[in-house]
C-alpha cells in the first residue's frame, strides 16, 4: 500500500473538537469519519488495544458525532513520542462494525510500505477489539484500492480485497500492446487465514468506456474509492473511478469477473473539466444504508447562458472534435447538482435514474445556520446577506440514508476548508453547518462514511446484529 507522509497538523494532537451526541440522543445511524487520526491518549468506551509488529502496545478510541459534525479517532502507543510518528494513522476502509486502518512508528514506512502495520478494529458496545492483520507484502496497492467486507453480524468473518491495474500510465505510453483492462485481485479472508494473501488476474467483461466516455490519456480505470454492494457472502465490491465508472466484482467466486458499470455521462458544464482535475471535488458515490442502491452526485459548473452556435449533442461527440472549440470561456457564476440512483439488484444494467436536481441559487439558508457560514469580505458580517453562491464549495459526500449532501466550504479560494454544510436536496435548504478543526487541511484528506456508530450503542448493535443473522 502506498505510503505518504502526513502533515504535522494531522499527526500531532490539536485541541480536539467536542463531539457529544447530547444527553438522551440516539447515536447516529452513520457518521462522517475523518480518515486521518490523531496521536493522542483519549480512552473512552470504544477503547481497544493490541500490539504492533515491532512489539509496541497500540491503543485506539473513536469519537462519533451526528453529521454534519466530523467524527474522528485517536491512536496512542505508550512509550512512543509523538515526534516518532512520521505518518498519521489513516483509515483505509470501513464496513459495518469494522474499520481497517494503518499506522507506523518507523521512519522507513515513508519510503517502503512494507513497514506499515494494518489493524482491524471491531466496534462493540461491550467488547470492542483490535487485531494486527498479516502484511500483504510483497503485494502492493494504494490505500484507495482496498475494500473491507463483513460476512456476519459481529465481524468475526471478514475479507480484505484490493484491485490494482497490471500496468501504469508510463508503461502504457511506452508499450501500446499492454492490456489496460487486466487487473490483479489481492484477497485476504479471515476464514482462510492460513492461506495468507492470494492473488488472481481478472479481466473486464465488455469494456465500453473508451467509446462512451473517451479521454485524452490515462489508464482505463483509476480507483478513487471503494464501495460494498449488498451484505454477507453475496456482497460485491465496487472499485469506483469517479470519472469513468465502477468495476463490480463478487470477489468470493471461484472465477470472479469484473463488470464495468458506467457512470452517467458528464454534465455539459463539466465537459472541459472531465478528467482534468480531482474527481471528488465535484463528484461522489455512496451506497445507501439499506445496501439496496448506489447514490451518485455530480456538481455542474454553471457559466452564464451564451449562444454556443451548434453545440455537440453529447460529451463523446464533443471530445472527438479537433480542436474542441465549443466551450464557454466566461467566468463561472454558480453550480447545480444532480443525483442519480442505481438499484443494486440490477447493478449490471447500469440503468441510472435521476433522483433530484437543485441549483445553488435556490438553496435557502436559515439565520441559525448562517451564523456559522464562512464570511467573504463582501458580506460585511451581515448574516441576513449570507448566500452559498458567495462561498467556495465542493467535495460532496452523499448521505447514506437521506436526500442530503454534505459539502466542504470556505470563504476564499486560497484558504483552508472551514465548515461542513448539509444541504437537503429535495427541500433545497441548508439543514446544518458544522465547523471543521482549525489548522487541519481537509481539502485532500477527505472523509469517509461509516456505520460504526450503530455498533457502539447496545440497543442499536443488537438490532443490527439481528438484521444480519
HELIX and SHEET records of a PDB file:
HELIX    1   1 UNK A    8  UNK A   11  1                                   4    
HELIX    2   2 UNK A   82  UNK A   84  5                                   3    
HELIX    3   3 UNK A  107  UNK A  110  5                                   4    
HELIX    4   4 UNK A  113  UNK A  115  5                                   3    
HELIX    5   5 UNK A  143  UNK A  145  5                                   3    
HELIX    6   6 UNK A  169  UNK A  174  1                                   6    
HELIX    7   7 UNK A  190  UNK A  195  5                                   6    
HELIX    8   8 UNK A  209  UNK A  212  1                                   4    
HELIX    9   9 UNK A  232  UNK A  234  5                                   3    
HELIX   10  10 UNK A  268  UNK A  270  5                                   3    
HELIX   11  11 UNK A  279  UNK A  281  5                                   3    
HELIX   12  12 UNK A  315  UNK A  319  1                                   5    
HELIX   13  13 UNK A  344  UNK A  349  5                                   6    
HELIX   14  14 UNK A  360  UNK A  362  5                                   3    
HELIX   15  15 UNK A  367  UNK A  370  1                                   4    
HELIX   16  16 UNK A  377  UNK A  379  5                                   3    
HELIX   17  17 UNK A  383  UNK A  385  5                                   3    
HELIX   18  18 UNK A  388  UNK A  390  5                                   3    
HELIX   19  19 UNK A  452  UNK A  456  5                                   5    
HELIX   20  20 UNK A  458  UNK A  468  1                                  11    
SHEET    1   A 4 UNK A  38  UNK A  39  0                                        
SHEET    2   A 4 UNK A  70  UNK A  76  1                                        
SHEET    3   A 4 UNK A  31  UNK A  34  1                                        
SHEET    4   A 4 UNK A 447  UNK A 450 -1                                        
SHEET    1   B 4 UNK A  38  UNK A  39  0                                        
SHEET    2   B 4 UNK A  70  UNK A  76  1                                        
SHEET    3   B 4 UNK A  57  UNK A  63 -1                                        
SHEET    4   B 4 UNK A  48  UNK A  51 -1                                        
SHEET    1   C 4 UNK A  90  UNK A  95  0                                        
SHEET    2   C 4 UNK A  98  UNK A 103 -1                                        
SHEET    3   C 4 UNK A 117  UNK A 122 -1                                        
SHEET    4   C 4 UNK A 129  UNK A 132 -1                                        
SHEET    1   D 8 UNK A 146  UNK A 150  0                                        
SHEET    2   D 8 UNK A 158  UNK A 165 -1                                        
SHEET    3   D 8 UNK A 182  UNK A 189 -1                                        
SHEET    4   D 8 UNK A 198  UNK A 205 -1                                        
SHEET    5   D 8 UNK A 258  UNK A 262  1                                        
SHEET    6   D 8 UNK A 245  UNK A 249 -1                                        
SHEET    7   D 8 UNK A 236  UNK A 241 -1                                        
SHEET    8   D 8 UNK A 225  UNK A 229 -1                                        
SHEET    1   E 4 UNK A 283  UNK A 287  0                                        
SHEET    2   E 4 UNK A 293  UNK A 303 -1                                        
SHEET    3   E 4 UNK A 332  UNK A 343 -1                                        
SHEET    4   E 4 UNK A 353  UNK A 359 -1                                        
SHEET    1   F 4 UNK A 392  UNK A 398  0                                        
SHEET    2   F 4 UNK A 404  UNK A 410 -1                                        
SHEET    3   F 4 UNK A 419  UNK A 424 -1                                        
SHEET    4   F 4 UNK A 429  UNK A 435 -1                                        
END                                                                             
